[in-house]
Amino acid sequence: MRVKNILVSQPKPADISKSPYGELGEKYNLNIEFKKFITIEGISSQEFRMNKNSFNGHTAVILTSRHAVDHFFRIAKELRHEIPDSFKYFCNSESIAYYLQKYVQYRKRKIFFGKQTFTDLLELIKKHSEEDFLIPTSDIPNQQMFSMLDKEKIKYSQGVIYRTVPSDLSDLDIKGYDMLIFFSPAGVESLLKNFPLYEQGEQLIAAFGPATNQAIKDAGLRLDIPAPTQASPSMAMAIEEYIELQEKERKKLKKKIG
């Protein structure tokens, strides 16, 4: 299948021309559209306490998304919890680490980040195994992450601080796209909830992150483009690699026939 129309299950970037998808669309003449598949709802500080969660006693936090950053500081503010300067921040990626500047003076805080995956970050966490970690998550957490921490005997507590709710996708012609791109298990869940009779057929599915990749497979769908990989650390790069490979195969076939 020649890819022409792509749907990204995320909000549209503020400036698409400066995003990897803008460059990708221009280079290969692709129609790339964006649609938020999930809506984030913050959990109240009262509910946070009722679930026996607390900031007390923790010396570090593991932040796996910008949503986690936003709601971590929101809950702390609502609870009037003052985060000490000695507190350590462990972020899944450099972009999440820099996002902390919205709330703290970056250069005056102890901030660590992985390259892109939690496996990278775990190596840093292991070097600080004496810390007591708080992990702010959604109501659909990454269980694989907890298994990895348990294996390394890392001391941590999970705190659910926001929930993911499927967006209304009734305005979408879901089969009008050659490729769907997912970034979370919740996005996959939203697809199936909005389109309970969905059948993949020849439609391509791309997914970013081990948890999302597994969610695709668990849903009985075919994962055509997994990311990140060693050759393609980003989703845009993985898509470009796929398109390039398809073009090479098409040229070989054309040459063979002609």
Beta strands, then each sheet from edge to edge (+ up, - down):
strand 1: 5-8
strand 2: 31-34
strand 3: 38-42
strand 4: 60-63
strand 5: 88-91
strand 6: 110-113
strand 7: 133-138
strand 8: 156-166
strand 9: 179-182
strand 10: 204-208
strand 11: 225-227
sheet 1: 2+ 1+ 9+ 10+ 11+
sheet 2: 3+ 8- 7- 4- 5- 6-
end
